[in-house]
Amino acid sequence: MSDVLLAGVWGLVAGAALLVGALVGFAVRVPQKVIAGVMAFGAGVLISAVSFELVGEAYDEAGLAPAAVGTLVGALAYTGGNVWLARRGARHRKRSGYRRAQAQPSEGEQGGSGTALALGALLDGVPESAVIGVSLLDGGAVSLVTVAAVFISNVPEGLSSAAGMKKAGRGRGYVFGVWGAIAAASMVSAVLGYAVVGSFSPAVIAGVTAVAAGAILAMIADTMIPEAFDDAHLAVGLITVSGFLVSFALSHL
């Protein structure tokens, strides 16, 4: 199997977790504490992957300045996009909607919010998938830790968000259409991460990796941890650390 095709397969595998989560979230009312716990665990896994698989590798390849600048640029880009989308109804796109103050708006309540939700899901998913493709550039083997981190974090994201979409009155076609499209976009992002970024110099690749890391870290802090804390409360720290340690152990096997 060619490396380009392999990148697409792994990107699709990671993105398919969103569909799995959405199916569960749409069909079953999962207890909020369970959603919060899985979200906290996924956040810990991603934080570890960002630290050791992304920022750490960017630093090793290009030094402190490119790694730090790239990470800040990624965080700024994500935050800017997130602010724009929040004003259009996508602020609570990862929320299940069981708390009225944090419910996703229906299309009737805020026109264009459905499109904003879809774009928000794309904003969250593209950086994660792109680094899967980039990881193949290092010796032709995908980083299984990165794939596992993205997969684990995508399940609760899809679950909680799909539950919120359903509560806001959006139908099955819309919910699964959004997450199916994001899964496909994950595949394309992984392919582009490998095919496009691979033509650059090692220093540029390190910078791109750091940019993705900054975007992912900003996403964790802005959307995943708040959702987890709302219901896990004092347990969120312990659960997040558990996810971090699992990912850390996998990266050192």
Order of alpha helices (4+ residues) and beta strands (2+ residues): alpha-alpha-alpha-alpha-alpha-alpha-alpha-alpha-alpha-alpha
